[in-house]
Amino acid sequence: MRGSSGPSQAICAVVLIAQLDGEIIAASALARLLGVSKSYLLKRLQSLSGAGILTAMPGTFGGYRLSKSAETITVLDVLDAIEGKRRRPSLKRASQSGAGIVPNCVEGALEKAECAHRIALEQVSIRDLVKKAEAKTAT
C-alpha cells in the first residue's frame, strides 16, 4: 500500500472497515494494515467521519466503523469526502484569458468525460469492492 494516494488509501480503509461487519477498528490497527502512519490516516478518517461515511468511537477501546451500510456508500462518496466535490479548473476562464490553452471544442468533450467518470464511480459501492476483495482471497 505504500505510495498510494490519499483517495486510494481512503477507499482501502473503508473497504477494510466494511469487512469487519460493524466491529470497531482502532486507527493505529488500520494504519498498520494499510502500511501508513497513524497521523497520515487520521486525516482521511476525519474527512470520512465528517462526511457521514464513518463513525468515530471515542475512548480507550474506540476506533472507527461504518456509519451506514456498505451497499449505500459509493466510491464517489469516499472520493468526494477526501477531495471535496472539486471540479477541474475552469477551462472557460483559461481559454478566455488569452492563453488559448483549451479551445471551446475541447471544453465540451472534457466536461462530458468528467460527468461520465463521476457516474461510473457512483455505480460502484463499497460492498462491491468487499466482494471483489473476498473473492481474491478465496482463490
C-alpha positions as CSV (number, residue, x, y, z in Angstrom):
1,M,0.0,0.0,0.0
2,R,2.9,2.4,0.5
3,G,3.0,5.1,-2.1
4,S,-0.7,5.0,-2.8
5,S,-2.6,8.3,-3.0
6,G,-4.8,9.6,-0.2
7,P,-8.0,8.8,-2.1
8,S,-6.9,5.3,-2.7
9,Q,-5.9,4.9,0.9
10,A,-9.3,6.1,2.0
11,I,-11.1,3.7,-0.3
12,C,-9.0,0.8,1.1
13,A,-9.6,1.9,4.6
14,V,-13.4,2.0,4.1
15,V,-13.3,-1.5,2.4
16,L,-11.3,-2.9,5.3
17,I,-13.7,-1.4,7.8
18,A,-16.7,-2.7,5.9
19,Q,-15.2,-6.2,6.0
20,L,-15.4,-6.1,9.9
21,D,-19.3,-6.2,9.7
22,G,-19.9,-3.4,12.3
23,E,-16.9,-4.1,14.5
24,I,-14.8,-1.1,15.6
25,I,-11.2,-0.9,14.5
26,A,-8.6,1.5,16.0
27,A,-6.9,3.9,13.7
28,S,-3.5,2.5,14.7
29,A,-4.5,-1.0,13.7
30,L,-5.9,0.2,10.4
31,A,-2.8,2.2,9.8
32,R,-0.7,-0.9,10.3
33,L,-2.9,-2.9,7.9
34,L,-2.5,-0.2,5.2
35,G,1.2,0.4,5.9
36,V,0.8,4.1,6.6
37,S,1.4,6.3,9.6
38,K,-1.4,6.8,12.0
39,S,-1.2,10.6,11.7
40,Y,-1.5,10.3,7.9
41,L,-4.5,8.0,8.1
42,L,-6.3,10.1,10.8
43,K,-6.6,13.0,8.3
44,R,-8.5,10.8,5.9
45,L,-10.6,9.1,8.7
46,Q,-11.6,12.5,10.0
47,S,-12.8,13.6,6.5
48,L,-14.7,10.3,6.1
49,S,-16.3,10.8,9.5
50,G,-17.2,14.4,8.7
51,A,-18.9,13.2,5.5
52,G,-21.0,10.7,7.5
53,I,-19.3,7.6,6.0
54,L,-17.6,6.6,9.2
55,T,-18.5,6.9,12.8
56,A,-15.7,7.7,15.3
57,M,-16.0,5.9,18.6
58,P,-14.0,7.7,21.3
59,G,-12.4,6.1,24.3
60,T,-9.7,3.5,25.2
61,F,-11.4,0.9,23.0
62,G,-12.6,3.4,20.4
63,G,-12.0,3.5,16.7
64,Y,-14.0,3.6,13.6
65,R,-16.9,1.8,12.0
66,L,-19.2,2.4,9.0
67,S,-22.0,4.9,9.6
68,K,-24.2,3.3,7.1
69,S,-24.3,0.1,5.1
70,A,-21.6,-0.7,2.6
71,E,-24.3,-1.1,-0.1
72,T,-25.2,2.6,0.2
73,I,-21.7,4.0,0.2
74,T,-20.2,4.5,-3.2
75,V,-16.6,5.1,-4.4
76,L,-17.7,8.6,-5.4
77,D,-18.9,9.2,-1.8
78,V,-15.5,8.3,-0.5
79,L,-13.6,10.4,-3.1
80,D,-15.9,13.4,-2.5
81,A,-15.2,13.1,1.2
82,I,-11.5,13.1,0.7
83,E,-11.1,15.5,-2.2
84,G,-14.2,17.5,-1.9
85,K,-16.6,17.8,-4.8
86,R,-13.9,19.6,-6.6
87,R,-14.2,20.4,-10.2
88,R,-11.3,20.7,-12.6
89,P,-10.2,24.3,-13.1
90,S,-12.5,26.3,-15.2
91,L,-11.4,25.7,-18.8
92,K,-13.5,28.6,-20.0
93,R,-11.6,31.1,-17.9
94,A,-8.3,29.6,-19.2
95,S,-9.3,30.0,-22.8
96,Q,-10.7,33.5,-22.3
97,S,-7.6,34.7,-20.6
98,G,-5.9,34.9,-23.9
99,A,-3.6,32.0,-23.2
100,G,-5.5,29.9,-25.7
101,I,-4.9,26.8,-23.6
102,V,-8.2,25.0,-24.3
103,P,-10.3,25.6,-27.4
104,N,-14.0,25.6,-27.0
105,C,-14.4,22.3,-28.9
106,V,-12.2,20.5,-26.3
107,E,-14.0,22.1,-23.3
108,G,-17.3,20.3,-24.0
109,A,-15.6,16.9,-24.5
110,L,-13.7,17.2,-21.2
111,E,-17.0,18.1,-19.4
112,K,-18.7,15.0,-20.8
113,A,-15.7,12.9,-19.8
114,E,-15.8,14.3,-16.2
115,C,-19.5,13.6,-16.0
116,A,-19.1,10.0,-17.2
117,H,-16.3,9.4,-14.8
118,R,-18.4,10.6,-11.8
119,I,-21.4,8.4,-13.0
120,A,-19.1,5.4,-13.2
121,L,-17.7,5.9,-9.7
122,E,-21.2,6.4,-8.3
123,Q,-22.2,3.0,-9.6
124,V,-19.6,1.1,-7.6
125,S,-20.5,0.5,-3.9
126,I,-18.1,-0.4,-1.1
127,R,-20.0,-3.7,-0.9
128,D,-19.0,-4.4,-4.5
129,L,-15.3,-3.8,-3.6
130,V,-15.6,-6.0,-0.5
131,K,-17.0,-8.8,-2.6
132,K,-14.1,-8.5,-5.1
133,A,-11.6,-8.5,-2.2
134,E,-13.1,-11.6,-0.6
135,A,-13.2,-13.4,-4.0
136,K,-9.5,-12.7,-4.5
137,T,-8.6,-14.1,-1.0
138,A,-10.7,-17.1,-1.6
139,T,-8.7,-18.2,-4.7
